[in-house]
Amino acid sequence: MPSHDLIEKVGSRLPDDFSRRQLDGALAVLTQENNPARANQSASLFRELTAHVLDLMAPDADVMRSP
């Protein structure tokens, strides 16, 4: 598990509450020792978080209009 300071630093840079909830969920599932799919679920949540943040930063329409 990453340090509390690192988690807070990353969380403070996220653009919205949805992103912060995704981060919390991705980290929380890692602590579920009885969950054999915890790594897969965490990776999936991180993938969705990354896609959400990138979409906010660079919407598809803006990217398609760029040279």
VEXKOL-842194 format. One record per residue: residue number from 1; x, y, z of N, C-alpha, C in turn; residue in one letter. Coordinates in nm, 4 decimals. Layout:
NUM|X|Y|Z|X|Y|Z|X|Y|Z|a
...
END
This chain:
1|0.0847|-0.1175|0.0000|0.0000|0.0000|0.0000|0.0895|0.1242|0.0000|m
2|0.0576|0.2224|-0.0843|0.1368|0.3456|-0.0875|0.1237|0.4222|0.0441|p
3|0.2162|0.5113|0.0685|0.2133|0.5899|0.1916|0.0924|0.6843|0.1922|s
4|0.0483|0.7165|0.3114|-0.0659|0.8071|0.3281|-0.0366|0.9428|0.2640|h
5|0.0867|0.9907|0.2789|0.1248|1.1194|0.2206|0.1131|1.1183|0.0687|d
6|0.1579|1.0091|0.0071|0.1488|0.9978|-0.1388|0.0032|0.9935|-0.1839|l
7|-0.0787|0.9183|-0.1129|-0.2207|0.9093|-0.1474|-0.2866|1.0467|-0.1385|i
8|-0.2579|1.1194|-0.0319|-0.3149|1.2544|-0.0170|-0.2648|1.3483|-0.1255|e
9|-0.1385|1.3389|-0.1597|-0.0810|1.4250|-0.2638|-0.1484|1.3998|-0.3986|k
10|-0.1635|1.2730|-0.4332|-0.2291|1.2377|-0.5595|-0.3755|1.2811|-0.5556|v
11|-0.4440|1.2497|-0.4458|-0.5850|1.2855|-0.4328|-0.6100|1.4345|-0.4442|g
12|-0.5199|1.5140|-0.3898|-0.5384|1.6599|-0.3942|-0.5227|1.7161|-0.5349|s
13|-0.4590|1.6408|-0.6234|-0.4387|1.6883|-0.7602|-0.5461|1.6407|-0.8565|r
14|-0.6346|1.5526|-0.8092|-0.7401|1.5024|-0.8957|-0.8467|1.6094|-0.9168|l
15|-0.9116|1.6104|-1.0327|-0.9988|1.7223|-1.0694|-1.1373|1.7242|-1.0046|p
16|-1.1862|1.6107|-0.9523|-1.3233|1.6103|-0.9002|-1.3444|1.4992|-0.7981|d
17|-1.4606|1.5024|-0.7335|-1.4929|1.4022|-0.6313|-1.5004|1.2616|-0.6893|d
18|-1.5510|1.2479|-0.8104|-1.5576|1.1164|-0.8736|-1.4184|1.0547|-0.8816|f
19|-1.3212|1.1335|-0.9224|-1.1836|1.0852|-0.9342|-1.1290|1.0432|-0.7985|s
20|-1.1556|1.1218|-0.6965|-1.1078|1.0877|-0.5630|-1.1742|0.9601|-0.5110|r
21|-1.3021|0.9405|-0.5415|-1.3703|0.8165|-0.5020|-1.3112|0.6963|-0.5767|r
22|-1.2787|0.7149|-0.7040|-1.2165|0.6066|-0.7811|-1.0813|0.5688|-0.7197|q
23|-1.0031|0.6694|-0.6827|-0.8743|0.6441|-0.6193|-0.8936|0.5680|-0.4886|l
24|-0.9868|0.6140|-0.4059|-1.0145|0.5465|-0.2785|-1.0571|0.4019|-0.3019|d
25|-1.1425|0.3800|-0.4004|-1.1893|0.2454|-0.4299|-1.0784|0.1559|-0.4803|g
26|-0.9940|0.2089|-0.5674|-0.8835|0.1302|-0.6218|-0.7863|0.0878|-0.5129|a
27|-0.7658|0.1740|-0.4151|-0.6766|0.1404|-0.3056|-0.7447|0.0494|-0.2034|l
28|-0.8736|0.0723|-0.1789|-0.9462|-0.0082|-0.0801|-0.9544|-0.1543|-0.1211|a
29|-0.9782|-0.1783|-0.2489|-0.9922|-0.3173|-0.2937|-0.8612|-0.3947|-0.2743|v
30|-0.7494|-0.3251|-0.2758|-0.6204|-0.3923|-0.2547|-0.6070|-0.4493|-0.1142|l
31|-0.6809|-0.3945|-0.0194|-0.6715|-0.4414|0.1192|-0.7593|-0.5630|0.1458|t
32|-0.8391|-0.6044|0.0489|-0.9302|-0.7178|0.0663|-0.8542|-0.8486|0.0439|q
33|-0.7874|-0.8944|0.1477|-0.7005|-1.0112|0.1351|-0.7753|-1.1379|0.0941|e
34|-0.9043|-1.1446|0.1242|-0.9820|-1.2624|0.0862|-1.0376|-1.2532|-0.0561|n
35|-1.0030|-1.1489|-0.1274|-1.0502|-1.1277|-0.2634|-0.9399|-1.1680|-0.3617|n
36|-0.9533|-1.2835|-0.4279|-0.8470|-1.3279|-0.5186|-0.8325|-1.2408|-0.6436|p
37|-0.9323|-1.1602|-0.6731|-0.9273|-1.0748|-0.7926|-0.8963|-0.9290|-0.7567|a
38|-0.8440|-0.9049|-0.6376|-0.8242|-0.7662|-0.5927|-0.7284|-0.6890|-0.6827|r
39|-0.6229|-0.7507|-0.7295|-0.5284|-0.6795|-0.8163|-0.5945|-0.6425|-0.9489|a
40|-0.6722|-0.7350|-1.0043|-0.7420|-0.7073|-1.1303|-0.8429|-0.5932|-1.1125|n
41|-0.9181|-0.5977|-1.0033|-1.0192|-0.4949|-0.9792|-0.9543|-0.3594|-0.9549|q
42|-0.8455|-0.3584|-0.8806|-0.7750|-0.2329|-0.8560|-0.7207|-0.1749|-0.9867|s
43|-0.6594|-0.2594|-1.0681|-0.6051|-0.2130|-1.1965|-0.7156|-0.1585|-1.2860|a
44|-0.8312|-0.2226|-1.2834|-0.9442|-0.1758|-1.3636|-0.9906|-0.0383|-1.3162|s
45|-0.9978|-0.0191|-1.1857|-1.0377|0.1118|-1.1327|-0.9352|0.2187|-1.1673|l
46|-0.8061|0.1852|-1.1592|-0.7030|0.2822|-1.1974|-0.7114|0.3154|-1.3465|f
47|-0.7428|0.2157|-1.4288|-0.7595|0.2408|-1.5733|-0.8750|0.3370|-1.5968|r
48|-0.9872|0.3135|-1.5290|-1.1031|0.4016|-1.5443|-1.0733|0.5415|-1.4920|e
49|-1.0005|0.5507|-1.3819|-0.9616|0.6808|-1.3277|-0.8757|0.7563|-1.4285|l
50|-0.7789|0.6875|-1.4859|-0.6913|0.7506|-1.5847|-0.7705|0.7978|-1.7062|t
51|-0.8604|0.7146|-1.7559|-0.9426|0.7528|-1.8716|-1.0291|0.8737|-1.8395|a
52|-1.0872|0.8767|-1.7207|-1.1728|0.9891|-1.6804|-1.0924|1.1193|-1.6742|h
53|-0.9765|1.1145|-1.6099|-0.8940|1.2354|-1.5960|-0.8452|1.2823|-1.7330|v
54|-0.8007|1.1907|-1.8171|-0.7553|1.2305|-1.9509|-0.8691|1.2909|-2.0325|l
55|-0.9898|1.2357|-2.0195|-1.1038|1.2898|-2.0921|-1.1368|1.4316|-2.0455|d
56|-1.1236|1.4566|-1.9153|-1.1472|1.5921|-1.8646|-1.0403|1.6892|-1.9138|l
57|-0.9163|1.6415|-1.9180|-0.8053|1.7285|-1.9577|-0.8010|1.7521|-2.1080|m
58|-0.8406|1.6515|-2.1845|-0.8328|1.6610|-2.3305|-0.9507|1.5853|-2.3913|a
59|-1.0659|1.6518|-2.3980|-1.1837|1.5862|-2.4570|-1.1555|1.5381|-2.5992|p
60|-1.2177|1.4277|-2.6367|-1.1944|1.3679|-2.7687|-1.2121|1.4691|-2.8814|d
61|-1.3144|1.5529|-2.8735|-1.3398|1.6497|-2.9807|-1.2229|1.7451|-2.9959|a
62|-1.1663|1.7902|-2.8846|-1.0492|1.8811|-2.8893|-0.9282|1.8108|-2.9487|d
63|-0.9084|1.6873|-2.9100|-0.7938|1.6124|-2.9619|-0.8084|1.5899|-3.1122|v
64|-0.9280|1.5566|-3.1570|-0.9498|1.5317|-3.2994|-0.9315|1.6582|-3.3837|m
65|-0.9559|1.7755|-3.3277|-0.9391|1.9009|-3.4012|-0.7930|1.9454|-3.4084|r
66|-0.7079|1.8880|-3.3261|-0.5686|1.9333|-3.3249|-0.4925|1.8734|-3.4439|s
67|-0.3918|1.9458|-3.4911|-0.3171|1.8960|-3.6071|-0.2323|1.7737|-3.5720|p
END
